[in-house]
Amino acid sequence: MNVPDRFDYIVVPDGVPKVREEKDTKLVNASTFIIEREDHTVGNLLRMQLLQDPRVRFAAYKLPHPLLPQLHVKVQAKEGSSPLDVMQDAVSTVGKEFEILGAKFEEEMRRKGEGEEHDRML
Amino acid sequence: LAPPCAARLCGSSAMARGSKAPEGTSASELPAAVARQRQFVDCGPDAPVNTSSIEHPDAFAAYGIDNAFHLEEFKKNMRITIVHRNEEEIVFDIQGVTAPMANALRRILLAEVPTVAIENVFILNNTSVIQDEVLAHRLGLVPLNADPDLFEYRRAGEEPTQDDTAVMRLVVSCLPKENADPNAPPEERYEHAHVTAADLEWIPQGNQEERFGDRPLAPLHPDILLAKLRPGQRIELEAHCEKGVGRTHAKWSPVSTAYYRMHPEVVIEETIEGESASRLVETCPMDVFDIEDLGAGKTRARVAQPRSCTLCRECVRHKEWRNKIKLLRKRDHFIFSVESTGVYDPVRLVRTALSLLIRKCEYHIDAVRSAASEDNEEGGAEDEEMEEESS
């Protein structure tokens, strides 16, 4: 009776933005990015990438409540950058890292002499 | 007594990230203890220590070592080695990535690669001792050979269509066999005493016959036991199969499991020789240690196969060796094990997971960008909103 539709945990409902930035009222040059329908998979990844950026002073993530399918990533940038810049770079860098990972995996598959036959199902 | 691997630690390519000095300074080497902390997790005799990695770009600024992330360096140092592969599983090493990256891959493999499984069961007759819901639950867990790419997701509340639902039927009656040996076990004395996944029958809907006629929908493992019946009992049901992901329910997980462990590093800090060494070699259940013959009757223990270490900690349990052996794990070296349930070939599983991850990142790049433009447009208006909310 109180069970929400399963898709609510995965699909972002209409009108709700996937990512929203809320500027922090107490810290200078900081905001919290509220990402809908994501979890530690993305959160920890972004947090780690942000921490490796020299322009970042503070980066952390939390899932505010287990019943809410929401991820908060709080970022404070140093002077000269904005949380948005830094976040955009972090997300695109992570994407590039995984592309490199994928390419290296394919390279290794080719090196071992295997190739397309693994695209079959079953 | 300096640890024998101190020199190796600082120069190791796996953690060479940022070993070049920023301009104008000269890099000195990190002290051995710091270098070890940077490269390894110390699994102490009782509990792990130093589990978090050092990510801050300026962490080693005092030594002139740049710890920032550089994509080119990442590309140069990252390595994948496939160790073992067959139809069911793949074992491969990834070096040069961080724990969150390895974990993200593992989580995607477990929870976000789609499969097809039985979701709705319509029971017309069930006189077996297995309750309806228990039977339905078991049916859901049966892996099916459906190609998830050929299915669409069915939205809640929508009528099932040929594009998102497959129908299977299970009709089984248990009857006594004539001329059965009264001393034989029930499976032999009765027809359909054991209801297995093989008894599920695919009923093609609409154009499904053409779409997957060449590989009819069936359970991947026909010998899965679903229920046991005795004469007079009957099960009659219709099951609808849908596409889903492990995140929603574990039945949709394409892996029997996917896990990683960090590559072990075992260090003998103080020499262990003779009788003690032989006993150490005996004690380790995984044959991590071996005897080194120094000639003239002297022997010494050495680390032969650190990769086999399962962290049972037998070697540090005894006072004799407790302070002489260090059990470590390489922070950036992950040994991935992916075992498929059979729907996906293990290599295709890894490929799919990686492409899902990349797509997720791309999605977020766009999403963050829109968060940006909204922000810029609304400017003052948003600040007002914020003030209202926070008061």
Interface residues (C-beta under 8 A of the other chain):
Chain A: D5 R6 F7 Y9 I10 P17 K18 V19 R20 E21 E22 K23 T25 F33 I35 D39 H40 T41 V42 N44 L45 R47 M48 Q49 L51 Q52 D53 P54 L84 M87 Q88 V91 S92 T93 V94 G95 K96 E97 F98 E99 I100 L101 G102 K104 F105 E107 E108 M109 K112 E114 H118 D119 R120 M121 L122
Chain B: E55 H56 P57 D58 N67 A68 F69 L71 F74 K75 M78 R79 I80 T81 I82 R85 F92 I94 V97 T98 A99 P100 M101 N103 A104 R107 I108 A111 E112 N145 D147 D149 Y153 R155 A156 G157 R215 L220 V245 R247 T248 G342 V343 Y344 D345 P346 V347 R348 V350 R351 L354 S355 L357 I358 K360 C361 E362 Y363 H364 I365 A367 V368 R369 S370 A371 A372 E374 D375 E382 D383 M386 E387 S390
